[in-house]
């Protein structure tokens, strides 16, 4: 056992030296995450698609019912719940079941009839800031148009309109970077971890040292561990770099626990390393390893919820996201960073990552062992 431990440490040292000995490699590991953070933080934006919302109608008048029907018939807003109590709002937003909760004031119709601005409150989930902000502007347009038409249809003078009050939870200013930068903690980390792990064995084959590795006292499991841990260490260091950029440069407040964040990242990296080792076992050279990695990275990113909400995807693609570790990494970083989520809230995501790692790592080890023999 002791000899095995020292052999693994020696192999980890060898892998880290291979990664960091070239000055260009050191720059590639540090500079791209910072540049990508800055570019995504300043340039990324989203378009509005399907918006799930809940309604809390305190008025229950003909006017409020007609206004709600306008929202439901808009083609943009999908009502998923009709709330009965104000206390229900927090639950629906916290669980991510709705993007918006619209609260209709109790004298909604009376104020319209009196020529006064009718009151609406829109409570938005600021974790998806761009979509929430765009949805609020849509609601403002629909509300203004409804007020004008409703008063005209009921023989009232046009003046009156709506008084729209908006709030955003978890992201009061609805800044896109509050959503984007925490997402990059998982996204950029996976890109580098997958690439490094996938090319580890391919590099040995190209350098001609793979056969030498086979005649050493290393067991296949020790070689796999020695190849996996350096990539995880590099991934954690890159995640830390992005975290520092988020807090020190963009000044996005971190509300959660660093322990929970890094626990989730470790589970995520274990799953990503399993996929990387699978690629590494199949690739005959570094070129193949890079191609295989890029072929997988694009679907992982598109099906992660980074560029489009998962709920807007076709149902078959939503099922495919269940085997995507990046989906859970982005969810964990958002929940920890912005919501101060704990084990209870993160349990489904962490369990999914454990399940993915429990499949990919043993399968990669089996494939790796068969390639060695």
LINDATA-V272078 format. One record per residue. RES is the residue in three letters. SS is DSSP state (H for helix, E for strand, C for the rest). OMEGA is omega in degrees with one decimal (999 if undefined). NEAR is the number of other C-alpha atoms within 8 Angstrom. Layout:
# LINDATA-V272078
RES:SS:OMEGA:NEAR / RES:SS:OMEGA:NEAR
This chain:
# LINDATA-V272078
UNK:C:179.7:4 / UNK:H:179.5:5 / UNK:H:178.4:6 / UNK:H:179.4:9 / UNK:H:-178.4:8 / UNK:H:176.4:8 / UNK:H:178.6:10 / UNK:H:178.3:12 / UNK:H:179.1:9 / UNK:H:179.6:8 / UNK:H:176.6:11 / UNK:H:178.4:12 / UNK:H:178.9:8 / UNK:H:-179.2:8 / UNK:H:179.6:12 / UNK:H:176.7:9 / UNK:H:178.9:8 / UNK:H:-179.3:8 / UNK:H:-169.8:9 / UNK:H:-174.7:9 / UNK:C:179.5:8 / UNK:C:179.6:8 / UNK:H:179.1:7 / UNK:H:178.2:6 / UNK:H:178.7:10 / UNK:H:178.4:11 / UNK:H:-179.5:8 / UNK:H:-178.8:8 / UNK:H:-173.8:10 / UNK:H:-171.8:10 / UNK:H:-178.0:8 / UNK:H:178.4:8 / UNK:H:180.0:12 / UNK:H:179.8:11 / UNK:H:179.9:8 / UNK:H:175.5:8 / UNK:H:-177.8:12 / UNK:H:-178.8:8 / UNK:H:179.9:9 / UNK:H:-178.4:11 / UNK:H:-177.3:11 / UNK:H:-169.4:7 / UNK:H:-172.1:6 / UNK:C:175.8:10 / UNK:C:-176.5:6 / UNK:C:173.8:8 / UNK:C:-179.5:6 / UNK:C:176.7:8 / UNK:C:179.6:6 / UNK:C:-175.7:8 / UNK:E:174.0:12 / UNK:E:-179.3:12 / UNK:E:173.9:14 / UNK:E:-178.2:13 / UNK:E:172.5:13 / UNK:E:-174.3:13 / UNK:E:177.7:13 / UNK:C:-173.2:8 / UNK:C:-178.7:11 / UNK:C:179.7:8 / UNK:C:177.8:8 / UNK:H:-178.9:7 / UNK:H:-178.7:9 / UNK:H:178.7:13 / UNK:H:179.0:9 / UNK:H:178.7:8 / UNK:H:178.9:10 / UNK:H:178.7:9 / UNK:H:175.7:8 / UNK:H:178.1:10 / UNK:H:-177.8:12 / UNK:H:-178.0:11 / UNK:C:-176.4:7 / UNK:C:-176.3:7 / UNK:C:179.6:7 / UNK:C:-175.2:9 / UNK:E:178.9:12 / UNK:E:-179.0:10 / UNK:E:179.8:10 / UNK:E:-179.4:9 / UNK:E:170.7:7 / UNK:E:-172.8:9 / UNK:E:179.0:11 / UNK:C:-176.5:7 / UNK:C:177.4:7 / UNK:C:-178.1:7 / UNK:C:179.8:6 / UNK:H:-174.5:9 / UNK:H:-175.4:10 / UNK:H:-177.6:7 / UNK:H:-176.1:8 / UNK:H:179.3:10 / UNK:H:-179.4:14 / UNK:H:-177.6:7 / UNK:C:178.5:6 / UNK:C:-178.4:8 / UNK:C:178.2:9 / UNK:C:173.7:13 / UNK:C:-178.2:13 / UNK:E:166.7:14 / UNK:E:-178.6:14 / UNK:E:-178.6:12 / UNK:E:179.2:12 / UNK:E:-177.3:14 / UNK:C:-173.7:12 / UNK:C:177.6:8 / UNK:C:-177.4:8 / UNK:H:-177.1:14 / UNK:H:-179.3:12 / UNK:H:-179.1:7 / UNK:H:175.5:12 / UNK:H:-179.0:14 / UNK:H:-178.3:9 / UNK:C:-179.7:7 / UNK:C:179.6:12 / UNK:C:178.0:10 / UNK:C:175.9:10 / UNK:E:-172.2:14 / UNK:E:171.7:11 / UNK:E:172.3:12 / UNK:E:178.4:12 / UNK:E:178.1:13 / UNK:E:-172.7:12 / UNK:E:172.4:14 / UNK:E:-175.0:16 / UNK:H:178.0:13 / UNK:H:173.3:12 / UNK:H:-163.0:11 / UNK:H:-175.2:14 / UNK:H:179.1:12 / UNK:H:179.7:10 / UNK:H:179.8:14 / UNK:H:178.6:9 / UNK:H:178.8:9 / UNK:H:178.3:10 / UNK:H:178.6:11 / UNK:H:175.5:8 / UNK:H:-179.2:8 / UNK:H:178.8:9 / UNK:H:179.1:9 / UNK:H:179.3:8 / UNK:H:-178.3:10 / UNK:H:-179.7:11 / UNK:H:179.4:10 / UNK:H:179.7:8 / UNK:H:-177.8:10 / UNK:H:179.8:12 / UNK:H:-178.5:12 / UNK:H:-176.3:9 / UNK:H:179.7:9 / UNK:H:177.6:13 / UNK:H:179.8:10 / UNK:H:-179.2:7 / UNK:C:173.7:6 / UNK:C:179.9:6 / UNK:C:174.9:9 / UNK:C:-178.0:7 / UNK:C:-175.6:10 / UNK:C:-178.9:7 / UNK:C:174.1:13 / UNK:C:-176.2:14 / UNK:E:170.6:11 / UNK:E:-173.4:8 / UNK:E:176.2:9 / UNK:E:-176.7:8 / UNK:E:173.8:9 / UNK:E:177.4:9 / UNK:E:178.1:12 / UNK:E:176.3:10 / UNK:C:179.6:9 / UNK:C:-170.4:13 / UNK:C:-177.3:8 / UNK:C:-179.0:6 / UNK:C:177.9:14 / UNK:C:-178.0:9 / UNK:H:-176.5:12 / UNK:H:176.3:10 / UNK:H:175.8:12 / UNK:H:-170.6:12 / UNK:H:-172.0:12 / UNK:H:175.4:13 / UNK:H:177.7:14 / UNK:H:-177.4:12 / UNK:H:178.0:12 / UNK:H:177.7:14 / UNK:H:-173.1:14 / UNK:H:-177.8:11 / UNK:H:177.9:11 / UNK:H:179.9:13 / UNK:H:-179.7:12 / UNK:H:-176.3:9 / UNK:H:-179.4:10 / UNK:H:-179.8:16 / UNK:H:-179.4:13 / UNK:H:-177.9:12 / UNK:H:-178.8:10 / UNK:H:-178.4:15 / UNK:H:-175.8:18 / UNK:H:-174.2:13 / UNK:H:-179.6:11 / UNK:H:179.0:12 / UNK:H:177.6:14 / UNK:H:178.1:10 / UNK:H:-179.5:10 / UNK:H:-179.4:12 / UNK:H:-178.9:9 / UNK:H:-179.8:7 / UNK:C:-179.3:8 / UNK:C:-178.2:9 / UNK:H:178.6:10 / UNK:H:176.8:8 / UNK:H:179.1:8 / UNK:H:-177.4:8 / UNK:H:-176.9:8 / UNK:C:175.4:7 / UNK:C:178.5:6 / UNK:C:-177.5:4 / UNK:C:171.8:11 / UNK:C:177.8:6 / UNK:H:179.2:10 / UNK:H:178.8:8 / UNK:H:177.6:11 / UNK:H:180.0:11 / UNK:H:178.9:11 / UNK:H:179.6:9 / UNK:H:176.5:13 / UNK:H:-174.3:14 / UNK:H:-172.7:11 / UNK:H:177.5:9 / UNK:H:178.5:11 / UNK:H:177.9:12 / UNK:H:178.2:13 / UNK:H:176.9:8 / UNK:H:178.2:9 / UNK:H:178.5:13 / UNK:H:178.5:11 / UNK:H:177.2:8 / UNK:H:176.1:14 / UNK:H:178.2:12 / UNK:H:177.8:8 / UNK:H:179.5:11 / UNK:H:178.5:14 / UNK:H:179.1:10 / UNK:H:177.1:9 / UNK:H:-179.5:11 / UNK:H:-174.7:12 / UNK:H:-174.4:11 / UNK:H:-178.5:8 / UNK:H:-178.5:7 / UNK:C:177.5:7 / UNK:C:174.0:7 / UNK:C:-173.9:8 / UNK:C:177.0:7 / UNK:C:-173.8:7 / UNK:C:-172.0:9 / UNK:C:-177.3:12 / UNK:C:176.7:11 / UNK:H:178.2:6 / UNK:H:-179.8:6 / UNK:H:180.0:11 / UNK:H:-177.1:13 / UNK:H:173.9:8 / UNK:H:177.5:8 / UNK:H:179.3:11 / UNK:H:179.0:11 / UNK:H:177.7:10 / UNK:H:178.2:12 / UNK:H:-179.6:13 / UNK:H:176.1:12 / UNK:H:177.7:11 / UNK:H:-179.8:16 / UNK:H:178.9:13 / UNK:H:177.1:15 / UNK:H:177.6:12 / UNK:H:179.1:12 / UNK:H:178.1:15 / UNK:H:175.3:16 / UNK:H:177.2:14 / UNK:H:-177.6:12 / UNK:H:-179.5:14 / UNK:H:-178.3:12 / UNK:H:-172.9:6 / UNK:C:178.8:12 / UNK:C:179.0:8 / UNK:C:-176.1:11 / UNK:H:178.7:11 / UNK:H:177.1:6 / UNK:H:179.8:9 / UNK:H:178.8:16 / UNK:H:-179.9:11 / UNK:H:178.9:8 / UNK:H:-178.9:10 / UNK:H:-179.6:13 / UNK:H:177.5:8 / UNK:H:180.0:8 / UNK:H:-174.0:8 / UNK:H:-177.4:9 / UNK:H:175.3:8 / UNK:H:177.8:8 / UNK:H:-177.9:12 / UNK:H:-178.4:12 / UNK:H:-178.0:10 / UNK:C:-177.7:14 / UNK:C:-173.3:14 / UNK:C:-179.4:11 / UNK:C:-175.5:11 / UNK:C:179.8:8 / UNK:C:178.3:9 / UNK:C:-179.2:8 / UNK:H:-179.8:10 / UNK:H:178.7:5 / UNK:H:-177.3:8 / UNK:C:172.4:9 / UNK:C:-173.0:6 / UNK:H:-178.7:6 / UNK:H:177.7:6 / UNK:H:176.3:9 / UNK:H:176.2:12 / UNK:H:179.8:7 / UNK:H:179.3:9 / UNK:H:-177.6:11 / UNK:H:179.3:8 / UNK:H:-179.1:6 / UNK:C:-178.4:11 / UNK:H:-179.2:14 / UNK:H:176.7:13 / UNK:H:-177.3:13 / UNK:H:178.3:14 / UNK:H:179.2:13 / UNK:H:178.2:17 / UNK:H:-179.8:9 / UNK:H:-178.4:12 / UNK:H:177.2:13 / UNK:H:-176.2:13 / UNK:H:179.6:11 / UNK:H:-173.6:15 / UNK:H:-171.5:14 / UNK:H:-170.7:13 / UNK:H:-176.0:10 / UNK:C:-179.0:10 / UNK:C:178.2:11 / UNK:C:-176.8:9 / UNK:H:-176.8:7 / UNK:H:-179.5:6 / UNK:H:-174.8:7 / UNK:H:-175.1:11 / UNK:H:-179.1:8 / UNK:H:-179.6:7 / UNK:H:-179.2:11 / UNK:H:177.9:11 / UNK:H:178.4:8 / UNK:H:178.8:10 / UNK:H:176.5:13 / UNK:H:-180.0:10 / UNK:H:179.2:8 / UNK:H:179.1:11 / UNK:H:-179.1:13 / UNK:H:177.0:9 / UNK:H:-172.8:8 / UNK:H:-176.9:12 / UNK:H:177.4:14 / UNK:H:179.2:8 / UNK:H:177.5:9 / UNK:H:177.9:13 / UNK:H:178.3:12 / UNK:H:179.2:8 / UNK:H:179.0:10 / UNK:H:-179.8:13 / UNK:H:-180.0:10 / UNK:H:177.1:7 / UNK:H:179.6:7 / UNK:H:-175.4:7 / UNK:C:999:4
